[in-house]
Amino acid sequence: MILTCPSCATSYFTPDEAIGANGRTVRCKTCKHTWRATLDEPLELSATAPEEPTSFARREDTAPESLAETPAPELPRAFRARAEQQRRLRRAATHGVVWAGVASGFAALLG
């Protein structure tokens, strides 16, 4: 089963047995959002063949849309920026603690 975070659209592969029949509360590792995951009902596929098109002529008056005009999703970019900012804050806090320990050790040696 593929779980997708409704907040940041990160996808995770999970065995069906891990979710169970009653569902399960899961938390996104990327954005820490929590939601209730349930097993999806299997899709029913129809065995009917699609109708044959009557004409293969191409319309000249419609131009295909350019891929460059398609807007890129801004949501994942915003989450990546926020995750990068949190990573930088954690790194700065870690470096601060290390330097404080070095300074206190140096002060203990002098004093």
Residue frames as a rotation matrix with the C-alpha (Angstrom) as fourth column:
MET 1
0.589 0.808 0.000 0.00
0.808 -0.589 0.000 0.00
0.000 0.000 -1.000 0.00
ILE 2
-0.509 -0.702 0.499 1.23
0.682 -0.682 -0.264 3.49
0.525 0.206 0.826 -0.78
LEU 3
0.373 0.551 -0.746 0.50
0.875 -0.477 0.085 6.13
-0.309 -0.684 -0.660 1.85
THR 4
-0.297 -0.414 0.861 0.64
0.654 -0.744 -0.132 9.79
0.695 0.524 0.492 0.86
CYS 5
-0.602 0.011 -0.799 0.82
0.695 -0.485 -0.531 12.57
-0.393 -0.875 0.284 3.42
PRO 6
0.351 0.818 0.456 -2.15
0.930 -0.362 -0.066 14.91
0.111 0.447 -0.888 2.91
SER 7
0.726 -0.097 -0.681 -0.09
0.243 -0.890 0.386 17.83
-0.643 -0.446 -0.623 4.14
CYS 8
0.103 -0.808 -0.579 3.15
-0.587 -0.520 0.621 17.65
-0.803 0.277 -0.528 2.12
ALA 9
0.786 0.353 -0.508 2.41
-0.617 0.391 -0.683 14.89
-0.043 0.850 0.525 -0.46
THR 10
-0.418 -0.908 0.021 5.34
-0.908 0.418 -0.011 12.70
0.001 -0.023 -1.000 0.61
SER 11
0.575 0.636 -0.515 4.68
-0.670 0.727 0.150 9.04
0.470 0.259 0.844 -0.30
TYR 12
-0.406 -0.630 0.662 5.58
-0.871 0.486 -0.071 5.96
-0.277 -0.605 -0.746 1.72
PHE 13
-0.061 0.341 -0.938 5.28
-0.502 0.802 0.324 2.25
0.863 0.490 0.122 0.84
THR 14
-0.479 0.026 0.878 3.75
-0.852 0.230 -0.471 0.20
-0.214 -0.973 -0.088 3.65
PRO 15
-0.932 0.212 -0.295 2.61
0.105 0.935 0.340 -3.43
0.348 0.286 -0.893 3.74
ASP 16
-0.131 0.978 0.163 -1.17
-0.321 -0.197 0.926 -3.84
0.938 0.069 0.340 4.04
GLU 17
0.230 0.198 -0.953 -0.71
0.680 0.668 0.302 -5.84
0.697 -0.717 0.019 7.25
ALA 18
-0.750 -0.587 -0.303 0.88
0.630 -0.498 -0.596 -2.82
0.199 -0.638 0.744 8.96
ILE 19
-0.742 0.543 0.395 -2.30
-0.457 -0.839 0.295 -0.77
0.491 0.038 0.870 8.53
GLY 20
-0.906 0.416 0.079 -4.80
0.233 0.646 -0.727 -3.44
-0.354 -0.640 -0.682 9.58
ALA 21
-0.427 0.830 0.358 -8.53
0.825 0.196 0.530 -3.66
0.369 0.522 -0.769 8.95
ASN 22
0.472 0.662 -0.581 -9.45
0.858 -0.496 0.132 -0.84
-0.201 -0.561 -0.803 11.36
GLY 23
0.696 -0.297 0.653 -6.83
0.157 -0.825 -0.542 1.59
0.700 0.480 -0.528 10.09
ARG 24
0.242 -0.705 -0.667 -3.91
0.968 0.130 0.214 3.18
-0.065 -0.697 0.714 11.88
THR 25
0.961 -0.032 -0.276 -2.64
-0.006 -0.995 0.095 6.60
-0.278 -0.090 -0.956 12.89
VAL 26
0.313 -0.886 0.343 0.52
0.949 0.280 -0.143 7.48
0.030 0.370 0.928 10.97
ARG 27
0.678 -0.195 -0.709 2.92
0.074 -0.941 0.330 10.43
-0.731 -0.276 -0.624 11.13
CYS 28
0.902 -0.362 0.235 4.83
0.204 -0.122 -0.971 11.90
0.380 0.924 -0.037 8.21
LYS 29
0.346 -0.865 -0.363 8.58
0.890 0.181 0.419 11.80
-0.297 -0.468 0.833 8.73
THR 30
-0.372 -0.520 0.769 9.08
0.795 -0.606 -0.025 14.92
0.479 0.602 0.639 6.61
CYS 31
-0.414 0.285 0.865 6.54
-0.154 -0.958 0.242 17.40
0.897 -0.033 0.441 8.01
LYS 32
-0.996 -0.044 -0.082 5.43
0.066 0.297 -0.953 15.57
0.066 -0.954 -0.293 11.21
HIS 33
-0.339 0.941 0.008 1.73
-0.913 -0.331 0.237 15.74
0.225 0.073 0.972 10.18
THR 34
-0.909 0.112 0.402 -0.44
-0.086 0.892 -0.443 12.99
-0.408 -0.437 -0.801 11.74
TRP 35
-0.227 0.878 -0.421 -3.44
-0.968 -0.157 0.195 11.41
0.105 0.452 0.886 9.99
ARG 36
0.009 0.366 0.931 -5.53
-0.436 0.839 -0.326 8.24
-0.900 -0.403 0.167 10.03
ALA 37
-0.595 -0.255 -0.762 -4.68
-0.801 0.270 0.535 5.75
0.069 0.929 -0.364 7.27
THR 38
0.185 0.695 0.695 -7.23
-0.498 0.676 -0.543 3.12
-0.847 -0.246 0.471 6.28
LEU 39
-0.666 -0.355 0.656 -7.13
0.295 0.683 0.669 0.29
-0.686 0.639 -0.349 3.79
ASP 40
-0.455 0.484 -0.747 -8.58
-0.811 -0.571 0.125 1.27
-0.367 0.663 0.653 0.45
GLU 41
0.441 0.658 0.611 -11.18
-0.161 0.727 -0.667 -0.84
-0.883 0.195 0.427 -1.27
PRO 42
-0.572 -0.667 0.477 -9.75
0.359 0.320 0.877 -2.61
-0.737 0.673 0.056 -4.33
LEU 43
-0.397 0.384 -0.834 -10.70
-0.735 -0.677 0.038 -1.00
-0.550 0.628 0.551 -7.62
GLU 44
0.191 0.514 0.836 -13.13
0.290 0.784 -0.549 -2.85
-0.938 0.347 0.001 -9.83
LEU 45
-0.684 -0.495 -0.536 -11.83
-0.390 -0.372 0.842 -2.95
-0.616 0.785 0.062 -13.38
SER 46
0.486 0.874 -0.013 -14.27
-0.421 0.221 -0.880 -3.26
-0.766 0.433 0.475 -16.24
ALA 47
-0.341 -0.603 0.722 -13.49
0.290 0.663 0.690 -5.68
-0.894 0.444 -0.051 -19.04
THR 48
0.701 0.631 0.332 -15.30
0.524 -0.141 -0.840 -3.72
-0.483 0.763 -0.429 -21.76
ALA 49
-0.335 -0.821 0.462 -13.22
0.923 -0.187 0.337 -2.43
-0.191 0.539 0.820 -24.62
PRO 50
-0.320 0.204 -0.925 -13.28
0.052 -0.971 -0.232 1.30
-0.946 -0.122 0.300 -25.33
GLU 51
0.725 0.645 0.241 -15.14
0.319 -0.004 -0.948 2.51
-0.611 0.764 -0.209 -28.37
GLU 52
-0.196 -0.780 0.594 -13.12
0.935 0.034 0.354 2.93
-0.296 0.624 0.723 -31.54
PRO 53
-0.270 0.091 -0.959 -12.67
-0.049 -0.996 -0.080 6.53
-0.962 0.026 0.273 -32.64
THR 54
0.604 0.618 0.503 -14.49
0.478 0.224 -0.849 7.28
-0.638 0.753 -0.161 -35.87
SER 55
0.889 -0.316 0.332 -11.97
0.142 -0.499 -0.855 9.73
0.436 0.807 -0.399 -37.25
PHE 56
0.365 -0.852 -0.375 -8.24
0.880 0.185 0.437 9.98
-0.303 -0.489 0.818 -36.89
ALA 57
0.234 -0.241 0.942 -8.09
0.587 -0.737 -0.335 13.44
0.775 0.632 -0.031 -38.42
ARG 58
-0.363 -0.456 -0.813 -6.24
0.918 -0.325 -0.228 16.00
-0.160 -0.829 0.537 -36.37
ARG 59
0.773 0.634 0.021 -7.76
0.633 -0.769 -0.094 19.37
-0.043 0.086 -0.995 -35.68
GLU 60
-0.111 -0.858 0.501 -5.50
0.832 -0.356 -0.425 22.14
0.543 0.370 0.754 -36.92
ASP 61
0.252 0.280 0.926 -7.13
-0.021 -0.955 0.294 24.96
0.967 -0.093 -0.235 -34.97
THR 62
0.970 0.054 0.236 -6.10
-0.235 -0.029 0.972 23.68
0.059 -0.998 -0.016 -31.52
ALA 63
0.121 -0.988 -0.098 -2.47
-0.452 0.033 -0.892 23.84
0.884 0.152 -0.442 -30.49
PRO 64
0.411 -0.015 -0.912 -1.14
0.644 0.713 0.278 21.55
0.646 -0.701 0.303 -27.76
GLU 65
0.975 -0.037 0.221 -0.32
-0.181 -0.709 0.681 23.23
0.132 -0.704 -0.698 -24.49
SER 66
0.153 -0.988 -0.029 3.32
-0.313 -0.020 -0.949 23.86
0.937 0.154 -0.313 -23.83
LEU 67
0.358 -0.093 -0.929 4.89
0.739 0.636 0.222 22.10
0.570 -0.766 0.297 -20.87
ALA 68
-0.725 -0.689 0.023 6.56
0.553 -0.602 -0.576 25.33
0.411 -0.405 0.817 -19.87
GLU 69
-0.440 0.643 0.628 3.16
-0.445 -0.763 0.470 26.93
0.781 -0.072 0.621 -19.28
THR 70
0.404 0.579 -0.708 2.16
0.316 0.638 0.702 24.24
0.858 -0.508 0.075 -16.79
PRO 71
0.384 -0.266 0.884 2.52
-0.738 -0.663 0.121 25.70
0.554 -0.700 -0.451 -13.28
ALA 72
-0.429 -0.607 -0.669 4.89
0.051 0.723 -0.689 23.86
0.902 -0.330 -0.279 -10.98
PRO 73
0.594 0.663 -0.456 3.51
0.494 0.148 0.857 22.86
0.635 -0.734 -0.240 -7.58
GLU 74
0.025 -0.546 0.837 4.61
-0.413 -0.768 -0.489 25.41
0.910 -0.334 -0.245 -5.00
LEU 75
0.811 0.416 0.412 3.61
-0.524 0.200 0.828 23.34
0.262 -0.887 0.380 -1.97
PRO 76
0.798 -0.550 -0.245 6.53
0.593 0.790 0.155 20.84
0.108 -0.269 0.957 -1.96
ARG 77
-0.020 -0.834 0.551 8.99
0.470 -0.495 -0.731 23.70
0.882 0.244 0.402 -2.51
ALA 78
0.247 0.187 0.951 7.64
-0.608 -0.734 0.302 25.49
0.754 -0.653 -0.067 0.57
PHE 79
0.980 0.132 0.148 7.97
-0.198 0.616 0.762 22.35
0.009 -0.777 0.630 2.70
ARG 80
0.488 -0.872 -0.043 11.51
0.773 0.454 -0.442 21.75
0.405 0.182 0.896 1.48
ALA 81
-0.090 -0.499 0.862 12.42
0.007 -0.866 -0.500 25.32
0.996 -0.039 0.081 2.38
ARG 82
0.558 0.365 0.745 10.90
-0.714 -0.246 0.655 24.93
0.423 -0.898 0.123 5.84
ALA 83
0.965 -0.240 -0.102 12.67
0.261 0.890 0.374 21.59
0.001 -0.388 0.922 6.38
GLU 84
0.177 -0.946 0.271 15.97
0.664 -0.089 -0.743 23.15
0.727 0.311 0.612 5.28
GLN 85
0.055 -0.096 0.994 15.45
-0.453 -0.889 -0.061 26.03
0.890 -0.447 -0.092 7.72
GLN 86
0.865 0.300 0.402 14.73
-0.492 0.351 0.797 23.61
0.098 -0.887 0.451 10.58
ARG 87
0.745 -0.653 -0.134 17.82
0.625 0.754 -0.201 21.58
0.232 0.066 0.970 9.66
ARG 88
-0.042 -0.770 0.636 19.96
0.279 -0.621 -0.733 24.74
0.959 0.147 0.241 9.76
LEU 89
0.353 0.240 0.904 18.53
-0.713 -0.556 0.427 25.71
0.605 -0.796 -0.025 13.17
ARG 90
0.999 0.010 0.048 19.28
-0.037 0.795 0.606 22.25
-0.032 -0.607 0.794 14.58
ARG 91
0.424 -0.903 0.077 22.80
0.748 0.300 -0.592 22.36
0.511 0.309 0.802 13.17
ALA 92
-0.049 -0.410 0.911 23.39
-0.155 -0.898 -0.413 25.85
0.987 -0.161 -0.019 14.63
ALA 93
0.687 0.354 0.635 22.08
-0.667 -0.041 0.744 24.74
0.290 -0.934 0.208 18.03
THR 94
0.911 -0.391 -0.130 24.37
0.410 0.892 0.189 21.70
0.042 -0.225 0.973 17.98
HIS 95
0.092 -0.921 0.379 27.39
0.611 -0.248 -0.752 23.81
0.786 0.301 0.540 17.06
GLY 96
0.187 0.048 0.981 26.49
-0.499 -0.856 0.137 26.30
0.846 -0.515 -0.136 19.80
VAL 97
0.946 0.185 0.265 26.37
-0.322 0.476 0.818 23.57
0.025 -0.860 0.510 22.44
VAL 98
0.638 -0.768 -0.060 29.71
0.730 0.628 -0.270 22.17
0.245 0.129 0.961 21.28
TRP 99
-0.088 -0.699 0.710 31.39
0.301 -0.698 -0.650 25.58
0.950 0.156 0.271 21.36
ALA 100
0.489 0.309 0.816 29.89
-0.648 -0.497 0.577 26.34
0.584 -0.811 -0.043 24.78
GLY 101
0.989 -0.143 -0.031 31.34
0.134 0.801 0.584 23.05
-0.058 -0.581 0.811 26.08
VAL 102
0.272 -0.941 0.201 34.75
0.799 0.104 -0.592 23.86
0.536 0.322 0.781 24.62
ALA 103
-0.007 -0.240 0.971 34.68
-0.163 -0.957 -0.238 27.35
0.987 -0.160 -0.032 26.14
SER 104
0.760 0.323 0.563 33.64
-0.588 -0.026 0.808 26.08
0.276 -0.946 0.170 29.59
GLY 105
0.841 -0.524 -0.133 36.36
0.540 0.825 0.166 23.41
0.022 -0.211 0.977 29.46
PHE 106
0.018 -0.846 0.533 38.92
0.597 -0.419 -0.685 26.03
0.802 0.330 0.497 28.52
ALA 107
0.227 0.148 0.963 37.69
-0.520 -0.817 0.248 28.32
0.823 -0.557 -0.109 31.33
ALA 108
0.984 0.140 0.106 37.97
-0.167 0.549 0.819 25.42
0.056 -0.824 0.564 33.80
LEU 109
0.486 -0.873 -0.043 41.57
0.819 0.472 -0.327 24.82
0.305 0.124 0.944 32.73
LEU 110
-0.195 -0.564 0.803 42.47
0.264 -0.818 -0.510 28.49
0.945 0.113 0.308 33.23
GLY 111
0.134 0.381 0.915 40.56
-0.644 -0.668 0.373 29.08
0.753 -0.639 0.156 36.42
